[in-house]
Amino acid sequence: MIGRIAGVILHRAADHVLIDVRGVGYLVHVSDRTAAALPKVGEACALYTDLLVREDLLQLFGFTTLLEKEWHRLLTGVQGIGAKASLAILGTLGAEGLGRAIALGDWNAVRRAPGVGPKLAQRVVLELKDRAPSVMALGGALTVDAGLPGADAVIEAPAAPRAAAAPAAPSSAAATSDALSALGNLGYGPSEAAAAVAEAAAADPAATTPALIRAALRLLAPKG
């Protein structure tokens, strides 16, 4: 299975990119959010990939982070969500935004994705709500950038990717992960901690770990 691809962009469009790897062009489908973040034609890029294999079809889907790839894997496990719908959701919300929406039960946010109706959005939230805390908690480790080492090789996905081998994770994902860990150590359950951290992060996406913890604790404090 091809888990990562690095090369030079030959062509880019709103929903896919053609990457030259040692003379072979790989067409990789991406979300519009990922497409907008890719460099110009002629420049090097790297993406984590998921290979869809069917009887009459082979398709590569690309992601800038392992967190985004993990959400894609979970989304496509929901009945009615294919690869196209998954990319639409990730393109609309982003990996971290999706985690917050699911943790908060905000299916209306998921519904904003093109082609996703209310029933399907509700199913996504219902089926993945129990998975959101664990993925959010791993966010700091999973949100590693694909990087550009050797931009001319296709690399198989390692069994256990090491965050240390890649550039540092974006602070928001790491802060969320650390805040969830701290709340867990304080005895809060995964679901209530994830919901509180998600709400705090939604109010201040740039919040540091201490700020997220303080805000989440205020949300979790008994009301009276």
N, C-alpha and C positions, 0 to 999 in steps of 0.2 A: 504493500500500500504506500502510495506517495503521500508523505505527511508534511513535506515542506518543499518549496520550489524557489529557486533564486536565479535570476538572469536579467536580461535587458529587455525593456518594453519595446515591442515592435508596433503595437497598435493598442489603443485604449478606447473604450466606449462607456456608455452609462452603466452597463450591466456586465461587462466582461473586459478582460485584458488578454492580449497575446504576448507571451513571454518567450524570448529566444533563449534556449539553454543548449549551448554547444551545437548550434545549427538546427536544433529541433524546436519548433514552435508549439508551445502549450497554451491552449485556450482555457482560461480560468474564469469562471463565473464569480462575480462579486456583488456585494450590495452597493447601492448608489453612494452610501457613506464611505465605504472603502474605496470605491472608484475615485471619488473626489479627493481622497487623501494620497493617491498614488502619484509618483513623479511623472515627468513628461516622457514622451516617446524618445527613445534613445538612451534613457537613463536606467540605472540598475534598480531592481526592486526585489523584495522577498516576501513570500506569503506562506502561512501555514495552509495546508490544503486537506480537503476531505474528498475522497474519490467515490462517486456514485457508480455502482456497477449494476447494469441490467442486461437482460438477454440481448437487446439490440442497441445498447447505449452505454457509453463511458463518459462521465462528466466530472470535471474538477471544479471544486468550489474553494475560493480563497478567503483567508481571514488574516487581519494584521496582528491579532493576538491569540494566544491559546484560550483566553477567557471567551472571546467571541466564538471560537471554534467549538468550545464545550457547550455553549448555549445553543449553537446550531445543532449539535448532536442531540441535545435534549428536546429541542423544538421539533425536530423531524421524527421524534419518537411519539409525538402526540398525533392521534388519529385526525386526519384531515390537513395536517401541516406537511407539505412537501418542501423540497429544497427552495423552490421559488418563494413560497410564503415565508419560510424562515428568513431568507435574505431580505424580504420586504420588511419584516418585523425588526430585524437587526439594523437595517438601514434607517428605519424611522426612529428607533429608540437608542440604538447602540447597546453594547453588552451590559454596561453598568446600569443604563436606564431601564433595560428590560428586567434586570435583577430587582431593581427598586419597585418597578410596577408590579411584578409578581408577588414580592414580599408584602406589598401593601394591598394586594387584591384589586389593583386598579386595572380592570380589564378594558376600561375605556381608552386607556393609553395604548394598549395592544391593538385595539380596534382601529386606531388611526393609521395603521399600516395598510397600504393599498391591497385590496383583494381579501382583507380579513374582516369578516362580518362579526356581529355581536356574539352569536352562539359559539363561533370558533375561538374568539378572544376569551370568552368565559371558560371554555374548555382548557385553553392554554394555562390560564391562571389556576384553575382548579387542579389540573394534573401536575403542575410543576411547583405549586406553592410549597410543598414539603421538601422539594429539592433546592429551592432558592437559598435557604440559609447555608447549606454546605458549599454551594458554588460561590456564594458571596464571601464566605469565610476563606476560600481558597484563592480569591481574586488576586491578592498580592503576588501569589506564586504563578498563577495561570496567565496573568496579563503581562507576559513578556513579549517584547517586540521581536518580529521575525529576524531583524538584523540583516546585514549584507555581507557576511563573510564569504569570500570567494565567488561572488555573484555570478557564477557560471556553472553551478552544480545543482542537481536534484538530490535531496537528502531524505532518506527514509525517516519517518517519525520514530524517535527513541521511545523505549518502553516507559521511561520516567523522565520527562524533560526537566532539566535543572535550570532554575531561574538565574543562577549565578553565571551561567554561560551566555546570558543575553543582557542587553541593557536593562537598567532598572525599570521596575514597573511604574506606571503612572501613579502619582500620589493618591488620587481619589480611591483607586481600587485597593491600594495597600492600606490606606486609612480605614476603609470600610472593613477590611479583613481584620486589622488590629483591633478595631472597636468591637467587633463581634467576639473576638477572642477574650477581650477584657470583660465584656458583659457575661460571657459564659463562665468565666472564672468567678464572677460575682454571684453566680447561681441562677441567672436568667435562662429560660428555655430558648432553644434555637429560633423558634418561630417568632416569639415576642421580641427577642433581641433583634432579629432581622428586620421586623416591621418598624421598630423604633429607630434603628440605624438608617433604614431606607428613608423614613420620613425626615430625619435630621439631614441626611445627605441631599435629599430633594430640595430642602429649604436653603442649603448652603453647599453646593457641589464642590467648592474649593476648601471645605473645612478640613482642618488637620485632625489627626487621631484624637488628641485630648478634647478638641472642640466637639467632635462627633460623640465622644463618650459622654461629655457633660450634657449635650443636647438630648441624647438618647435617654439618659438617666432622668432628665426632667420629664420626658414623655412617659417614662415608665413609673414615675412616682405616683403613689396613690392619690386620687383626686378626692378632695373632701373639704 
